[in-house]
Amino acid sequence: MLAILAQAEKTLFLPPARSTMAGAHDGLYNFVLWMSVFWLVLIAGLLVYFVIKYRRKSPHDKPVGPTHSTAIELGWTLPPLILVMIIFVWGFRGFMNMNQAPNGAYQVLVSASKWNWAFTYGGGENDGTLHVPVNTPISLVLTSTDVIHSFYVPEFRVKKDVVPGRYNKTWFQATEVGEYNLFCAEYCGQQHSQMITKVVVESQEDFDAYLEVRGRWWKTEKPVDVGKTVYKDRGCAQCHSLDGTAGTGPTWKNIFGDERKFVDGSTRIADENYIRDSILNPGNEVLEGYDNVMPTFQGQIKDPEITGVIELLKSISTKYDGKILGEMPADPGDEADGGSGDGTQAQE
């Protein structure tokens, strides 16, 4: 218990403050908290006092009827009005500050879907974890592909609804390097409680290095490993298992090469094109026995990542006995990067 209190950093009932806007938020929170405590103690104390002082001491006592007092009326009207106006002005200033990012803030696009977060950076890099440089204003442009979600980082005191069909904006400036939980704070369906990722706050040098690696990470991994990373980072694991276990969506085990039957009665063999179509246009062919709830990854996922998913599905399907790509085929820029560009395939 003492260790927990020592880590509280004087933020009663709140996690440690790790952003520039946390101070104003915590100040207002503490003002409302202690004002409420003051009025609770005062009113409860007066009730006890009046019960004792004005109790009926004899059956013959005749209570005196109430009388009007302008002073008392003003006393219980004006102070609460003043306090409410202070709270309103204080809160409104904080609200406006949260919605107006400073000039030159680094912009990140945030896409929410059941049940996954996706972040796109200035150079087109994508990730399921939010990386930001410390002491730098970060402007977030948020949208949803399906239902209402809510972007919430407790240590930053940032919470903003993520709404389908429109863009919401907010910003923050992290003040300390570290990893922080990012939650969805709006109930969004069966796997809502699992819609959690991380905000990684790092130095500017580490952030620049991260962007460089993230922009071409699939070039240094086997396609199957790329598929595993996509499966974990893109939220696929929330709905699809790899071991045959039933979930919100069909298991990925033994999908490749299988005949799939759809709600309209049509069928199709699950080959490379089927997997690609299912990722980019999931609503076109809805598997029998499942609802049309999978979001599209149009504009969010690159071809090497799709190829990685395809190779992962091949590797866990007993209906596929061909070769698994050992290396990604080089893209046209590989020669400039020093790659061989030979597109070698090997049995894994």
N, C-alpha and C positions, 0 to 999 in steps of 0.2 A: 504494500500500500504506500509506504514512504517513497519507494522508487517511482511509482506512478505519479505521486504528487510532485516529486522533484522534476519530472519531465513535463509537467503541466505548464511550466513557464508563465505562471500567473495568468493563464487564460482559463478562468473558472468554467468548467463544463465544456470547454472548447479544445480542439486539437491545437498544436503549436501554430503560430502565425508565420506564414512563409511567403507572403506577397505584400506589395506596397499598399494595397487597398484593405488589407486585413485590419490595420490600425483603426481606421474610421468605422469599419463594421463592428469591431470588438468594443470600441468606445460607446457606440449607440446601444449595443447589446447590454453592456454593463450598466449604462444609464437606465434603461428600461427595467433591467433586473433589480437593481438596488432601489429604484423608485417604487417598484411593486412591493418589494420587501418592506420598505418604509411605511407605505399606506396599509399594507396588511397588518403590521404590528400596531400602527396607530388605531386603525378601526377596530381591530380585535380587542385592544386594550381599553378603548372607550366603551365598547359593548360590555365588557366585564365590569368596568367602573360604574356605568350607569345601572347595570343590574343590581349591583350592591348598594349604591347610593340611593336609588329611587325605588327600592323594593318596598312592597306593602308591609308595614311593620305591625299593623293591627287590622282586624276585620272591620273596624270602624273608620279606618282611614278612607277619605274621599279623594280620589285622584283629581288633580287639576287638569282641565282640558288644555290642549296645545294652543299656542298663540303664534302669530306671524312675526318673523324677524327678518327684516331686509338685510341686516348685516350677515346673518347666518346664511341666507340665500346666496348672497354674493360670495361668501366664504367658500361654499362648496361648489360654486359655479366657475368663478374666475381662475383660481389656481389650476384646476384640471384642464381648463381651456388653454391656458398658457403652456402647460406641460405638453398637451397634445400638439400644439402648434410647433413647439421646439422639436418634438419627435418627428413631425411631418417634414419640417425644413431640413433637419439633419438627414433623415432617410432619403428625401428627394434628391439632395445634393449627392449622396452616395450612389443612388440609382442612376443619375445622369452621368456621373463619373465612370460607372461601369459600362456605359453604352457609348462613350466617346473615347476611342483609343487615341493616344498621343500621335502626333505627326511622325512618320518614319517607323511606325511599329511594324514588326515582321509578321506577315500574314500567313495563316495556316487555314486551309479548308478542312472542315470537319463534317464527315458524313456518318450518320447514325442509321443503323438498320437492326432488325431483330436477328441476332442480339450481339451486335458487333460495332466497334468504332473503327473508322478509317480516317487517316490524316494525310493530306496532300500538301507538300511544301512548294516553295517558290520555283524550284527547278523541275517540278513534276514528280519528285520522289514520293513514294507511298509507304505507309507503315500502319500497323495496328497499335503501335505505341507512340505516344506523343513525346517527341524530344524538343527541348527548347533551351536556348542559352540563358544563363543566369544574368540578372540585372538588365534585361532587355524587354521592352514592351512587346507583348505577343497579341496580335489581333486575330480573333477567331471568327470565321464566317461559317455558320452552322446550318445544316439542313438534314432532313430525314428522307429516307426512301420509302417509308411505310407509315408508321404511326408516330405519335408524339413521344419523344424521349426528353431527357434533361441532362445536360452536361454539368457535373458537380465535382469539384475538388475541395474537400473540407479545409485543408491547410491554406488554400488560397482565398477562401471565402468567396468562391465564384460558383454561381449556379445560374444556368440559362436554359430555357426550354428550347428543344430542337424540333421544329415543326415541319411536316411534309408540305411541299408546294410553295415554300417561301424560305428566305434567308433571315436568320437572326444573327446578331453580332454581339460580342462581348470581348473583353481583353483582360489581361493580367500581366504582372511583372513579378516573376519569382525572385526571391532574395537570397536563397540558399541552395547550394548544390545538394541533390539527393533524389530519391524516388518517392513518388506520392501516388496514392490510389485515386483513380478516376472512376466515378460511379455514374450509372443512370439513375436519376432520382425521380423518375416518373414511371409508374407501372406500365409496362409495355408488352405484357404477355407472359407465357409460361416460364421462359428462361430469363425473366427480368433480373433476378438476383445474381445471375452469372454474367451480366453485361458489365464487366469490370476490366479495366486495363490500367496502365501505368503512365504517369507523366515523369519523364526523366529530365531533370534539370542539370545541366552540365556547363562547363566553361565554354567560351566562344570557340576556342581552338578545338575542343572535343566535338562540339556541335558541327563545325565545318567539316571535320574528318568524318563524322557520322553521315552527313549528307553526301559526301563523295563516295563513301562505301555503299550507302543505300541506293544511290543512283545506278549501281551496276552489280549489286550483290549476287544476282543469279548467275553471273558469269564465272564465279569462283566456286560454285557448288554443283554437285550432280543434280540432274533434273528431279530424281526421286526426293532428294533432300530439299530442293526448292519446293516441291509439292508438300512436303511435311511442314515447311515453314509457312506456306500459304494456308494450309489446313489449320495451323495454330493461330497465326496472326490475323487472318481474315474472318475469324469467328465461325469457320465451318464446323469446328468441334462442338459448337453449341447445339447443332441439330443433327449432325451426321456422325455415326460411330465408324471406327475402322475394324471392329471385331464382330460385326453382325448384330450388335445390340440395337433394338428398335429405339427410335427417337422421334422428334418432331418431323424430321425428314428421313428419307431412306438411308440405310447404312451404305457405306462405300464399299464394303467387302463384297467381292464377286459381282460388282456392277459391270465392269468392263467385259464386253462380249455377251452379256446377258440380253435376252429379249425383254424390252420394257413395254408394258401395257398402260395406255393413258385413259383418262376419264371419258374421252370421246369414243373409246373403243378401238382406236388405232394402235398399232404396235411399231416398234423400231428397235434395231439392234444397237446396243450402247457401244459405239465406236468413238474415234477421236472427234468427229464432227458433232456427234450427239453430246459429248461432254462439253465441248466448247459452246454449243447452243444452250445447254442447260445453265452455264455460268453467265452468259451474256443476255439470254432471253428466256429466263426460267418459266415465264407465264405462258409461253407458246405451247408447251407440251407438259401438262400436269399429270404426274404419275397417279395411277389408280390407287385409291385408298389414302391419298394425302391432299391437303389443302394448298391452294395457290398462295403461299406466304413467303416464298423465298425472294429476296430482293435481287435486282439486277446489279451486276458488277461492271456495266458499261462505263467506260471512261475511268475506272478505278483500278483495273488490273491489266498488266502487260502480257503480251503473247508468251514470253518465256515462263511466266508464272502459270499460265493456262497449260502450257506444255508440261510443266512440273506436276501439276495436278493429274494430268492424263497419265504420266508415267507412274505416279504413285498408285493410281487406280489399277493400272496394269500389274503392278508388283504385288497387289493383294487380291488378285482375281485368279481363281483356279481355271477359269475359262480362257485365259490368255497364256500361250506357251511360246510367244515370240521373244525377241530381244528387248531389253530395256535400255534406253539411251544412257551411255556412260558419261557423255559430256554434251553440253548444249551446243547446237550448231552455231557457229560464229555468225554474228550479224555483220553488216557491211562496215561498221566502224572498228571491227576487231583488228584489221591490219594496221590502222593508225594507232591502236592501243598495243600493238606488238603481238597480237594473237596469231595463231597459225591459220585459222579459218578453214580447217579441213573437215569439220563436222564429223569427227570420228564417232562411231558407235561401238559399244562393247557390252558384252553380257555382264550384268551385275550379279 
